[in-house]
Amino acid sequence: MNDLDKSKTYLVYCQSGHRSGSAMENFQQLKFGLVYNLLRSINSRRSEGFPV
C-alpha cells in the first residue's frame, strides 16, 4: 500500500465481503483520503444479477 497515491480515490471490494472491511481499516490507519467499500461482496452482486 505504500506505493499507492493517497490523494486518489479507491474502491475496495472482495469476493466474500470480509477482507474488504480489513482493507478499509488499513486505508484509514494510513490516512488515505477517499476510499469506498462496495456494500455487497462480488459473490452477492453476481447472484443478484449485477455485472461483475
Backbone as CSV, one residue per row, in Angstrom:
resi,resn,N_x,N_y,N_z,CA_x,CA_y,CA_z,C_x,C_y,C_z
1,MET,0.811,-1.191,0.000,0.000,0.000,0.000,0.855,1.255,0.000
2,ASN,2.113,1.110,0.322,2.997,2.275,0.352,3.186,2.896,-1.022
3,ASP,2.954,2.127,-2.087,3.128,2.639,-3.445,1.889,3.367,-3.960
4,LEU,0.784,3.321,-3.227,-0.454,3.950,-3.674,-0.446,5.444,-3.362
5,ASP,-1.053,6.210,-4.258,-1.165,7.661,-4.109,-2.329,7.978,-3.161
6,LYS,-2.048,8.575,-2.025,-3.071,8.862,-1.016,-4.067,9.926,-1.462
7,SER,-3.759,10.664,-2.519,-4.670,11.707,-2.989,-5.700,11.171,-3.985
8,LYS,-5.563,9.925,-4.416,-6.505,9.339,-5.372,-7.665,8.678,-4.644
9,THR,-8.719,8.367,-5.404,-9.903,7.696,-4.869,-9.808,6.204,-5.158
10,TYR,-10.180,5.382,-4.164,-10.099,3.931,-4.301,-11.427,3.283,-3.944
11,LEU,-11.737,2.179,-4.624,-12.892,1.338,-4.326,-12.357,-0.007,-3.872
12,VAL,-12.761,-0.433,-2.675,-12.282,-1.682,-2.096,-13.415,-2.699,-2.160
13,TYR,-13.105,-3.913,-2.602,-14.100,-4.981,-2.645,-13.390,-6.318,-2.587
14,CYS,-14.136,-7.351,-2.273,-13.568,-8.700,-2.287,-14.669,-9.696,-2.631
15,GLN,-14.291,-10.933,-2.756,-15.229,-11.968,-3.176,-16.317,-12.219,-2.141
16,SER,-15.944,-12.292,-0.871,-16.922,-12.658,0.159,-17.409,-11.481,0.999
17,GLY,-16.690,-10.375,0.992,-17.093,-9.199,1.754,-16.372,-9.009,3.073
18,HIS,-15.530,-9.947,3.480,-14.853,-9.838,4.773,-13.507,-9.115,4.675
19,ARG,-12.721,-9.452,3.687,-11.382,-8.852,3.562,-11.439,-7.375,3.224
20,SER,-12.475,-6.966,2.515,-12.561,-5.545,2.162,-12.727,-4.679,3.405
21,GLY,-13.399,-5.188,4.424,-13.515,-4.449,5.683,-12.166,-4.259,6.343
22,SER,-11.351,-5.305,6.323,-9.993,-5.208,6.876,-9.153,-4.230,6.067
23,ALA,-9.307,-4.281,4.759,-8.560,-3.362,3.898,-8.958,-1.917,4.183
24,MET,-10.242,-1.681,4.414,-10.703,-0.328,4.734,-10.035,0.183,6.005
25,GLU,-9.907,-0.669,7.004,-9.232,-0.266,8.240,-7.789,0.141,7.957
26,ASN,-7.122,-0.608,7.090,-5.739,-0.276,6.727,-5.668,1.073,6.018
27,PHE,-6.563,1.314,5.073,-6.589,2.596,4.371,-6.793,3.742,5.359
28,GLN,-7.707,3.566,6.302,-7.985,4.618,7.278,-6.786,4.862,8.188
29,GLN,-6.142,3.803,8.646,-4.976,3.952,9.517,-3.834,4.674,8.817
30,LEU,-3.731,4.463,7.502,-2.664,5.093,6.727,-3.063,6.473,6.205
31,LYS,-4.233,6.964,6.617,-4.695,8.329,6.302,-4.923,8.571,4.810
32,PHE,-5.510,7.571,4.126,-5.899,7.779,2.738,-7.137,8.663,2.713
33,GLY,-7.296,9.421,1.633,-8.432,10.328,1.505,-9.732,9.606,1.221
34,LEU,-10.113,9.534,-0.043,-11.385,8.937,-0.425,-11.225,7.453,-0.728
35,VAL,-11.834,6.631,0.121,-11.820,5.181,-0.068,-13.231,4.683,0.183
36,TYR,-13.758,3.920,-0.770,-15.113,3.390,-0.666,-15.056,1.874,-0.581
37,ASN,-15.978,1.304,0.174,-16.098,-0.140,0.302,-17.401,-0.557,-0.371
38,LEU,-17.326,-1.449,-1.351,-18.509,-1.954,-2.034,-19.415,-2.617,-1.006
39,LEU,-20.681,-2.227,-0.965,-21.581,-2.681,0.094,-21.791,-4.190,0.122
40,ARG,-21.869,-4.809,-1.009,-22.060,-6.256,-1.048,-20.863,-6.892,-1.734
41,SER,-20.628,-8.139,-1.417,-19.484,-8.848,-1.990,-19.694,-9.098,-3.482
42,ILE,-18.625,-9.465,-4.145,-18.702,-9.820,-5.563,-19.656,-10.998,-5.749
43,ASN,-19.579,-11.995,-4.863,-20.487,-13.148,-4.959,-21.944,-12.717,-4.843
44,SER,-22.244,-11.830,-3.911,-23.619,-11.342,-3.736,-24.084,-10.585,-4.966
45,ARG,-23.236,-9.725,-5.473,-23.608,-8.934,-6.648,-23.847,-9.838,-7.852
46,ARG,-23.018,-10.852,-8.016,-23.183,-11.798,-9.121,-24.522,-12.527,-8.993
47,SER,-24.855,-13.013,-7.795,-26.100,-13.763,-7.600,-27.331,-12.877,-7.763
48,GLU,-27.178,-11.561,-7.577,-28.277,-10.618,-7.756,-28.402,-10.139,-9.197
49,GLY,-27.519,-10.610,-10.072,-27.609,-10.280,-11.482,-26.826,-9.062,-11.920
50,PHE,-26.040,-8.474,-11.021,-25.215,-7.330,-11.402,-24.009,-7.807,-12.206
51,PRO,-23.551,-7.021,-13.181,-22.326,-7.392,-13.903,-21.118,-7.246,-12.987
52,VAL,-20.240,-8.208,-13.031,-19.017,-8.154,-12.219,-17.795,-8.435,-13.057
